[in-house]
Amino acid sequence: MRWTSVHQRYFGSVLLLVLSTLCAPVCGAGNDPGSAPRLAKVADLHDKRIGVQLGTVFDTYATRTFPDATVVQFPTYQDMTLAVTAGKIDAGLSDVDTLAEVMRAEPSLVSFGEPLFSSPVAAGFRKDNAALRQAFDAFLAEIRANGTYDDMVRRWMRERGRQMPVLPATATEGVLTVGISTGGFPFCAVQDGDLAGFDVELAKRFAAHIGKELRFANQEFGGLIAALVSGKIDTIIADMYATDERRKQIDFSEPYFAQDNVAFTLRANTLPAVAAEAAPVEPVAKPSFLQKVKDGFEANILRENRYLLLWDGLKSTVLISVLSTLLGTALGAVVCYMRMSPLAALRLPARGYIAVLRGIPVVVLLMLIFYVVFASVNIDPVFVAVIAFGMNFAAYVSEMFRSGIEGVDRGQSEAGIAMGFSRTQTFLYIVLPQMVQRVLPVYKGEFISLVKMTSVVGYIAVQDLTKASDIIRSRTFDAFFPLVMVAVLYFVISWVLLQALEYLERATDPRSRRAAPR
């Protein structure tokens, strides 16, 4: 009964993407005899490559409905749609409203086939937070009764608006943290450096309704439920379908939206009849390479001040890289000391630490620390990233230090002690300089690996360079320019920091000091 009322208020759709290369022309339609038919209905996907966004209901649906197909999972909606456009996969699943925005930027995509299934969209809450869920249901009933909900649907869904309304300021007490994912308009996108969309406005109105200060946790869709269950966020308002499987982990509000799920493909991959039903596309002259670069720079960097996203991501990446390196180096020195200790009480834990940390993928370690170790602690995700990468770096650095120390002839230490040096002085003045010189080449390589590994911090809602690229692509649907820009920026970061390490290497090399002019 609840579903029917929502369905009558608004009805969206979800679609499937496919490539024309899968759909060869049919006989009798002006095409070569004997060629395979083009995709025209959903059943034609039974043995194709179908792309889905990780953590969505499409993953389960595609696996269950097309057992002979190859289901390819993508972390973001943009990665999936770009893979379809580029011919990397044969099909993908999407909702109609988000697809409509994609088609505005990429008119070569068209929908085909009948709707796959319909789903209610609702806000998610922890099972121990029934009061907040009830408050949302009351808020939802209020905005439906006073016409606010219908106005939101009109502006975001029917008129395809992109401007957030000015909401009146209200007194706040406490904080409401809302998990959200920037999949693009009409639900959530970044515009002029701020979040905008139907879900964003809904979250802001709800926070004002209950008198809370609103904070968004913008992260990968697949990690939202884990963030909610672990207490990192208070609610999910992210175009999430209320399914039976998800209800086992979290509670859902009354549905605030409803959507169909259907299929879409490249226009050139459909039958003539399917393409004819789609909106016509005006022929456009093919731009030159230089014009493409100019247009791409304007759309991905200048428009809506998107360069600020890259700047913020650059600062986060550099901060995490430098702090993780400092922490990892210091912690690695401690672990190295314990590893070389004659006391088993120190040596054995150090060996266990090294074995465990080197055996766990850094992205798994990152999420374990964020969602498990600090599950009940309100902690900055950047600080969590520094801890995770620092711990991982320390495991490798400790072994570098150990091998460097053991590579120094023991006789030099004995000679230092014989000359009256203490053990500490012998280490600082004789062993340490030689150890640093030996380990720096390997240390540099491990440091560059650390910088590149920071690209996974988006899993815990940190906006680094990679996350900034995802946000830009969610608006422009351009794979080339954002990725190239991010690749260049990672190279610049690595090169600059590498120069600093090479300077340190030269400064500790006796041959360089002897060769320096006096």
C-alpha positions, 0 to 999 in steps of 0.5 A: 500500500505504501508503494502504491501511493509513492508510485502514483506521486512520481515514477522514474525509471532505470535502464540498461546500457549496451553497445551496437557492436553486439547488435549486428543488423538483421536480415530484411532491414537493408543489412547483410544476410546471416549477420547476428541481430542487434540488441532490441530487447532485454533478453538479447543480453543473456550472453553479453558483458553487463556492467553494474555499479558495485553495491547496487541492486543491479549487481544481484539482478544481473547475476540472477537474471542473466546467468550466462552473461559476464557481470562486470562491477564498477565502483562508480556509475560514471565508470560503468557508463564510460565503459559502455560508451568506450565499448569495454562492456556490452551493457550496463544498468541505470535508472532513467532519471540519472540516465537522462542526465547522461544522455544530455551529455552523450546523445549517442545513448538510447533506451531500449526494451521493457522496464526490468523492475521497479523499486522504491527509494528510501532513506536508511537508518541504523536499527537502533535509531528508530527515533530518527527514522520516525522523525524522517517519516514525519518530515516526509509526510509534512512536506508531502502535505504542504506541497514542498515534495511536489515542488521538488519533484517538479524542479529536479525531475520534470524540469531538470533543474540544477539550482539549489533553492535558498533555504532559511537558516534555522537554529541548530543543536547537534549534528546530523551526518548524512551519507551520500554519493555523487552519482550525478543529477538529478539526485546528487552532484557537485556544482560550483564546489557544493553538493546539489540535487534532489537528495541534497535538498531533501537532506538539508530540509530534514536537518532543518526540520529536526534542528540539526547541523548538516554534514555530508559524508560523500563516499562510494555508494558501496560503502554507505551501508557499512558506514551507517552500521559502524556509526560513521553516519546517521542516515543514508539519503543517496537514491538507495533502493529499499530491498529485502536484503538491505533490510537485514542490516538497516531500517528504511523510512517510508519510500520517498521516491520510486523508479523503474529499471530498464535498458539503454545502449548506443544508438548505433547498436540498436535496430532502426525501429528502436533508434527511431523511437529515441529523440533525434540527434542533430548532426554535429561537425567533428571537432579537431583534436585541438578543439577537443582539448580546448573544450575539454579543458573548459568543461572539466577545469574552468566550468563551475570552478572545477579546478578547485576540486582538483586543488582540494584533492591535491592538498589532501593527497600531499598531506596524507602522503607526507604525514604517512611517510613521517609516521611510517618512518618513525614507527618503522624505526621502532619496529626495526629496533624491536625486530633486532632486539635479543629479547623475544618479548620484543622480537616476536611481536615485531615479526608478527606486525611485519608479517600481518601488515605486509600481508593485508592489502592497504585498502582492506587495512584502511577500511578495517581501521575506519569501520572497525577500530574507530567504529565508535569514534568521531574521527577525521577520515584524513587522520585515519588514512594517515594511520593506515598508510603509516602503519603499512609503510612502517612494515616495509621501512622496518625491514629496509632499516634492518637490512641496512644496519646488518649490511654495515660491517660489525667490525666498524661498530667494534672499532667505534666502541674500542675508540671510546664511543658509547653504543648510541654514539657508535650507531649515530655517527658510524652505523646510521649514516651508512645505513641511510645511504644504503636504504635510500634507493629502496626507500624512494621506491616505496615512498612513491608507491605510498603516494600512488596507494593514497588513491583509494582513500575515497572509500572512507569519504576523503576527497583526494585527487582520484575522488575529485576526478570521479566527481568531475566525471560525474558531471562531464562524462568525459573519461579523457581529460579528468584522468589525464589531469589526475595522472599528471598531478600524481606525477608532479607530486611524486617527482617533487617529493622524489627530488627532496629524497634525492637531495637527501641521498646526495647529502648523505653520500660521502662521494658527493661531499668530496666532489662538491666544490670548496 
